[in-house]
Amino acid sequence: MARGNAAADSASAPPGSPAAEKNLSSEQQAQLRELKQTDAEVRTHEQAHKTVGGPYAGAIQLEYTTGPDGRRYATAGEVPIDVSAVRGNPEATITKMEVVKRAALAPQAPSPQDRAVAAQADATKAQAQTELRQSRNEDDKGGGGQGEGGDGLATAARRATQSYQRAASTMQPAFTLAISA
């Protein structure tokens, strides 16, 4: 009778407990090892995006698979990140895109989606740099507003801001940094 109780106890062991893991076949144990490794990699990958992305990164979203031990393991994940330009401020956009690119490439092994986000950040940064150069060139041509009470500088800044806003409004505002196993 003690034998029957021991079998019943191990069969009803809580999911994820050492007793439940001992009852797994070698194939299930190999699957469990793989799930544990994937879970650790996915969590580390997404946390790298989140940490480096700071205020531009959203919450980590994970997808789970239930293992043969009854526990859930992360097998895919994503972190939304804001890649929109800062309206009317090319300098702030440049700074923001540098953070976004670092966040996209932060994991040890960036995914193709991560690399696409980094490329989008580079493109947005290049557009902002162009706008900033154009604004500064217009300022230089107008004498920087000297002797005009600053009107030349204000006009150039307004033109650059309007041009930048038109360009920024056509850009895709957000991407998701993702990994899946």
Secondary structure, DSSP 8 states (H G I E B T S, - for coil): -HHHHHHHHHHT--TTSHHHHHTS-HHHHHHHHHHHHHHHHHHHHHHHHHHHHGGGB---EEEEEE-TTS-EEEEEEEEEEE----TT-HHHHHHHHHHHHHHHT-SSS--HHHHHHHHHHHHHHHHHHHHHHHHHHHHHHTGGGTTTTTHHHHHHHHHHHHHHHHHHHTS--EEEEEEE-
